[in-house]
Amino acid sequence: MEKQKNAVGRRKEAVTRIFISKGDGKITVNDLDYKAYFPQVYLQNQVELPLKTIDAVGKYDIKINASGGGKKGQAEAAKLGIARVLVELNAEVKPALKAIGLLTRDPRGVERKKPGRKKARRSFQFSKR
């Protein structure tokens, strides 16, 4: 059996661990099919994007352990992790993945709540009287 490779993807508070091995294109997230775990089509497209970019759909079995954050953050973390593990498998795909920004970690997170405010920037409702 081919040794499986792994990588980590992060986005917002979400962390995903990606395990990849040669196979027939089965993608599972937390022991569910990724289409069941991510019911929205745009999130499914996020997960598939690195594979579609290098025409590797159906060549690898991918197991994803996702934790933290929400579904969107997990899908985008999975996208980064899959891109990283594909580069680990084959360094020749790096320029193609880098060109569309799949190897860049998105550093944006939630801004902290400030004192005297309702949220980070939202103020309490002003009352004139």
C-alpha positions in Angstrom: 0.0 0.0 0.0 1.2 3.5 -0.9 2.2 5.6 2.2 -0.4 8.3 2.7 0.7 12.0 3.0 -0.9 14.5 5.3 -1.0 18.3 5.7 -2.9 20.9 7.8 -5.1 23.7 6.6 -6.4 26.6 8.7 -8.9 29.4 8.1 -10.5 31.6 10.8 -11.0 29.2 13.8 -11.2 26.1 11.6 -8.4 23.5 11.5 -8.4 20.6 9.1 -6.0 17.6 8.8 -5.8 16.2 5.3 -4.8 12.6 4.6 -4.3 11.6 1.0 -3.5 8.3 -0.8 -3.9 6.9 -4.3 -7.5 5.9 -5.0 -10.6 6.5 -6.9 -11.5 10.0 -5.8 -13.4 9.4 -2.6 -13.4 12.5 -0.3 -14.6 12.1 3.3 -14.9 14.7 6.0 -15.3 13.5 9.6 -16.3 10.0 8.2 -19.1 11.5 6.0 -19.0 12.0 2.3 -18.0 15.6 1.6 -21.2 16.3 -0.3 -23.2 15.3 2.8 -21.0 17.3 5.1 -21.0 20.4 2.9 -24.5 20.5 1.4 -24.0 23.9 -0.3 -22.5 23.5 -3.8 -20.1 26.4 -3.4 -18.5 24.8 -0.4 -18.2 21.5 -2.3 -16.5 23.5 -5.1 -14.0 25.0 -2.6 -13.0 21.5 -1.5 -12.6 20.3 -5.1 -10.8 23.4 -6.5 -7.2 22.3 -5.9 -7.9 18.9 -7.6 -9.7 20.5 -10.5 -6.8 23.0 -11.0 -4.3 20.2 -11.6 -6.8 17.7 -13.2 -6.4 15.2 -10.4 -10.2 14.6 -9.8 -10.7 10.9 -9.2 -7.0 10.1 -8.7 -6.7 10.4 -4.9 -8.7 9.3 -1.9 -8.8 12.1 0.7 -9.8 11.9 4.3 -10.4 15.2 6.1 -10.6 15.7 9.9 -12.3 19.1 10.4 -12.7 20.8 13.7 -13.5 24.3 15.0 -15.1 27.2 13.2 -18.1 26.9 10.9 -18.7 25.0 7.7 -17.3 27.8 5.4 -14.1 28.1 7.4 -13.7 24.3 7.4 -14.2 24.1 3.6 -11.7 26.8 3.0 -9.2 25.2 5.5 -9.7 21.9 3.6 -8.9 23.7 0.3 -5.6 25.0 1.7 -4.7 21.6 3.2 -5.5 19.7 0.0 -3.4 22.2 -2.0 -0.5 21.8 0.5 -0.6 18.0 0.4 -0.7 17.9 -3.4 2.5 20.0 -3.5 4.0 17.5 -1.0 3.1 14.7 -3.4 4.3 16.4 -6.6 6.3 19.6 -6.5 5.6 20.2 -10.2 2.0 21.3 -9.4 3.1 24.2 -7.1 3.2 27.0 -9.8 -0.3 26.1 -11.0 -1.7 26.1 -7.4 0.2 29.2 -6.4 -1.0 31.2 -9.5 -4.6 31.1 -8.3 -3.7 31.7 -4.7 -4.5 28.2 -3.2 -1.2 28.0 -1.2 -1.8 31.3 0.6 -3.2 31.1 4.2 -6.0 33.7 4.6 -5.0 35.4 7.9 -8.4 37.2 8.5 -10.1 36.4 11.7 -12.9 37.9 13.9 -12.0 41.3 15.3 -12.1 41.4 19.1 -14.9 43.1 21.0 -14.0 46.5 22.4 -15.1 47.8 25.8 -18.0 50.2 25.7 -19.3 48.8 22.4 -21.9 46.2 21.6 -19.6 44.2 19.2 -16.1 45.1 17.7 -17.3 48.3 16.1 -21.1 48.4 16.6 -22.1 50.9 19.3 -25.1 50.8 21.5 -28.1 52.6 20.2 -27.9 56.3 20.9 -30.8 57.9 22.7 -31.2 61.6 22.6 -33.7 61.8 25.5 
